[in-house]
Amino acid sequence: MSELDPPIAIVRDVVARALAEDLGTLGDLTSLAVVPAGARGRGALVARSPGVLAGSSAAREVFRQVDPTIEVRWGAVDGAAVAAADRLAHLEGPARSLLVAERTALNLLCHCSGVATLTRAFVDAVAGTATRIRDTRKTLPGLRALEKAAVRAGGGANHRESLSDAVLIKDNHLVHLTVRDAIERAREQWPGRVVEVECDSLEQVAEAKAAGPDLVLVDNMSPREVAEAVAVLSGVAPVEVSGRVTLETARSYAEAGADYLAVGAITHSAPALDIGLDFDHRTGD
């Protein structure tokens, strides 16, 4: 198991639910009707467009759950750059089983590879700086572990896996408290946990500095304002930027000195990478 892979127990659960959703109560009516029971199939997972591969463990698990006799030989690994027409994996096994597994495997593989591909584009946009691209909790319910693994495959870094991992004080938490009071309460309640606070203004940044958080998230600030925040917090806390971060603006924020760019789009808006399953012609029964 690679460090790029999501936990296998989560992969198995996601795949089981996805297959149950796709098979319904009667299974693949089409294949049962028109594909001979003993027919064999052979083919390949092929990239239709360039990108970054991710989600291979999920695709592999789909084939395993559908039929353990399906042979899957990968020619690429997660994190690898792929070109159009690249053969990513070779498949061989019972034809009915391959057809049952096809769509679920591709759905997961295309989605995860899309996340990795968009992440890599942001990573490339800040290349040569010390800034890291990080994901957020803006993930598809049930697919967070797979998407965060895809972010790693694209060269990005992960933020919190869940609300239990760290304290992140945002504007809606500050309705009844000042920034300083919120940080102090979080320290008292959860000693040893990372405490991050979101600031919408340079005044809040200065207030946060006095309380010494582990990380300051500056939201919807211009690159000039971010540079000021970085100067204020120098030696006190790293700076993470959220809001207004696009492929066009990422470089400006990185050059302003941001330690991290939080980019929700890499999970919630990544277009799927076009990958297909191409079958060879008849291979016999």
C-alpha positions in Angstrom: 0.0 0.0 0.0 1.4 3.4 -1.0 1.2 6.5 1.1 -0.9 8.0 -1.7 -3.6 5.3 -1.2 -6.6 6.0 1.0 -7.3 3.5 3.9 -8.3 0.1 2.4 -11.3 -0.3 4.7 -12.8 3.0 3.4 -12.0 2.0 -0.2 -13.8 -1.3 0.3 -16.8 0.4 1.8 -17.1 3.0 -0.9 -16.8 0.4 -3.6 -19.4 -1.9 -2.0 -21.9 0.9 -1.8 -21.2 2.0 -5.4 -21.6 -1.5 -6.8 -24.8 -2.0 -4.8 -26.1 1.2 -6.3 -25.2 0.2 -9.8 -26.3 -3.4 -9.8 -29.7 -2.8 -8.3 -31.8 -5.9 -7.4 -31.3 -8.0 -10.6 -27.8 -7.2 -11.7 -26.6 -6.4 -15.3 -29.6 -7.3 -17.3 -27.9 -6.5 -20.6 -24.8 -8.6 -20.1 -26.9 -11.5 -18.7 -29.0 -11.4 -21.9 -26.4 -10.9 -24.7 -23.0 -12.1 -23.4 -22.4 -15.9 -23.3 -21.8 -17.1 -19.7 -18.4 -18.6 -20.6 -17.1 -15.7 -22.7 -13.7 -14.2 -21.9 -12.8 -10.5 -22.2 -9.6 -8.6 -22.5 -9.0 -4.9 -22.7 -7.3 -1.9 -21.3 -8.0 1.3 -19.3 -7.0 4.0 -21.6 -6.5 7.8 -21.0 -8.4 9.9 -23.5 -6.8 13.1 -22.4 -3.6 14.1 -20.5 -3.6 14.3 -16.7 -2.5 12.8 -13.5 -3.6 9.3 -12.4 -5.3 8.7 -9.1 -7.8 6.3 -7.7 -6.2 3.1 -8.9 -6.7 1.4 -5.6 -10.5 2.0 -5.8 -10.6 0.8 -9.4 -8.7 -2.3 -8.4 -11.1 -3.0 -5.6 -14.1 -2.7 -7.9 -12.7 -5.5 -10.1 -11.8 -7.6 -7.0 -15.3 -7.3 -5.5 -17.1 -8.1 -8.8 -14.9 -11.1 -9.6 -11.6 -12.0 -7.9 -10.5 -13.9 -11.1 -10.2 -10.7 -13.1 -6.6 -10.0 -13.8 -5.5 -6.4 -13.5 -2.0 -5.3 -14.5 -1.3 -1.6 -14.0 1.1 0.2 -16.2 1.0 3.4 -14.3 0.9 4.4 -10.6 -1.0 7.1 -8.8 0.7 10.5 -9.1 2.1 9.7 -12.6 1.5 12.1 -15.5 -0.4 10.3 -18.3 -0.8 11.3 -21.9 -3.8 10.8 -24.2 -3.9 7.2 -25.5 -1.7 5.9 -22.6 -2.8 2.4 -21.5 -3.1 2.6 -17.7 -4.0 -1.0 -16.9 -4.5 -4.2 -18.8 -7.6 -6.3 -17.9 -8.5 -9.9 -18.6 -11.3 -12.1 -17.2 -14.9 -13.2 -17.6 -16.6 -10.8 -20.1 -19.7 -10.4 -18.0 -17.7 -9.5 -14.9 -15.6 -6.9 -16.8 -18.8 -5.3 -18.1 -20.3 -5.2 -14.6 -17.2 -3.6 -13.1 -16.6 -1.2 -16.0 -18.7 1.8 -15.1 -18.1 1.9 -11.3 -14.4 1.5 -11.8 -14.3 4.3 -14.3 -16.5 6.6 -12.3 -14.1 6.4 -9.3 -10.9 6.4 -11.4 -12.0 9.4 -13.6 -13.1 11.4 -10.6 -10.0 10.8 -8.5 -7.7 11.4 -11.5 -9.6 14.7 -12.2 -8.9 15.8 -8.6 -5.2 14.9 -9.0 -5.0 16.7 -12.3 -6.4 20.0 -11.1 -4.3 19.8 -8.0 -1.2 19.3 -10.1 -2.2 22.4 -12.1 -2.2 24.5 -8.9 1.0 23.0 -7.7 2.6 23.9 -11.0 1.3 27.4 -10.8 3.3 28.0 -7.5 6.3 26.0 -8.6 9.6 27.6 -7.3 8.0 29.1 -4.2 7.7 27.6 -0.7 3.9 27.7 -0.9 1.9 24.4 -0.6 -1.5 23.7 -2.1 -4.0 22.3 0.5 -7.5 20.9 0.2 -10.5 21.7 2.3 -13.5 19.8 3.7 -15.5 20.8 0.6 -15.6 17.2 -0.6 -18.3 14.9 -1.9 -19.9 13.1 1.1 -18.5 9.6 1.5 -15.6 10.2 -0.9 -13.4 12.4 1.2 -10.6 9.9 1.9 -10.4 9.0 -1.9 -10.4 12.7 -2.9 -7.8 13.6 -0.3 -5.6 10.7 -1.5 -6.0 12.1 -5.0 -4.9 15.6 -3.8 -1.7 13.9 -2.5 -1.2 12.2 -5.8 -1.4 15.6 -7.5 1.3 16.9 -5.2 -0.9 18.8 -2.8 -1.2 18.6 1.0 -4.2 17.6 3.1 -5.9 19.9 5.7 -8.2 18.3 8.3 -9.7 14.9 7.5 -12.6 15.7 9.9 -13.8 18.2 12.5 -12.0 16.0 15.1 -8.5 16.6 13.8 -7.9 20.2 14.7 -9.5 23.5 15.8 -10.4 25.9 13.0 -12.1 29.0 14.3 -14.1 30.7 11.5 -16.2 33.8 11.3 -19.4 32.0 12.4 -17.6 30.9 15.5 -16.8 34.5 16.4 -20.4 35.8 16.8 -20.1 36.0 20.6 -16.3 36.0 21.1 -13.3 38.0 20.1 -10.5 36.3 18.1 -8.3 36.3 21.2 -10.9 34.9 23.5 -11.7 32.1 21.0 -8.1 31.1 20.6 -7.6 31.0 24.4 -10.7 28.9 24.9 -9.7 26.5 22.2 -6.2 26.1 23.9 -7.8 25.5 27.2 -10.4 23.0 25.9 -8.0 21.1 23.5 -4.4 21.4 24.7 -2.0 20.0 22.2 -4.3 20.3 19.3 -3.5 22.6 16.3 -5.5 25.9 16.7 -6.1 27.8 13.5 -8.1 31.0 13.2 -9.7 32.7 10.2 -9.2 36.4 9.9 -11.2 38.7 7.5 -9.1 41.8 8.2 -5.7 42.9 9.1 -7.0 44.2 12.4 -8.1 40.6 13.2 -4.6 39.4 12.1 -3.0 41.7 14.7 -5.4 40.5 17.4 -4.7 36.9 16.5 -1.0 37.5 16.7 -1.3 38.5 20.3 -2.9 35.1 21.2 -0.3 33.1 19.3 -2.4 30.6 17.2 -0.6 27.7 15.4 -1.9 29.0 12.0 -3.8 32.0 10.6 -6.2 31.7 7.7 -6.6 35.0 5.9 -9.9 35.0 3.9 -10.7 37.0 0.8 -7.7 39.3 1.0 -5.8 40.7 -1.9 -2.1 39.6 -2.5 -1.0 43.0 -1.1 -3.1 42.4 2.1 -1.7 38.9 2.4 1.9 40.3 2.2 1.0 42.6 5.1 -0.5 39.8 7.1 2.7 37.7 6.5 4.8 40.6 7.8 2.7 41.0 10.9 2.8 37.2 11.7 6.4 36.7 10.9 7.9 34.3 13.5 4.5 33.8 15.1 2.4 31.6 12.8 2.3 30.4 9.2 -0.3 32.0 6.9 -2.9 30.2 4.9 -4.9 31.9 2.2 -8.5 31.1 1.2 -10.9 32.8 -1.1 -10.0 34.4 -4.5 -7.5 31.6 -5.1 -7.6 30.6 -8.8 -5.1 29.2 -11.2 -4.6 32.8 -12.4 -4.1 34.3 -8.9 -2.3 31.5 -7.1 1.2 32.7 -8.1 0.5 36.2 -6.8 -0.5 34.8 -3.4 2.5 32.5 -3.3 4.8 35.4 -4.0 3.1 37.4 -1.3 4.6 34.9 1.1 1.6 32.6 1.9 2.7 29.3 3.4 -0.5 27.5 2.2 -3.2 28.1 -0.4 -6.5 26.5 0.6 -8.3 25.5 -2.7 -11.7 24.0 -2.3 -12.1 23.8 -6.1 -9.6 20.9 -6.4 -12.1 18.6 -4.8 -15.5 20.2 -5.3 -15.1 21.4 -8.9 -12.5 19.2 -10.5 -13.6 17.9 -13.9 -13.2 14.2 -14.4 -10.3 13.0 -16.4 -11.5 11.2 -19.5 -10.6 7.5 -19.2 -12.2 4.6 -21.0 -12.2 0.9 -21.1 -11.4 -0.4 -24.5 -12.1 -4.1 -25.1 -10.2 -6.2 -27.6 -12.3 -8.0 -30.3 -13.6 -11.5 -29.5 -11.1 -13.5 -27.6 -13.1 -16.7 -27.6 -15.1 -18.6 -25.0 
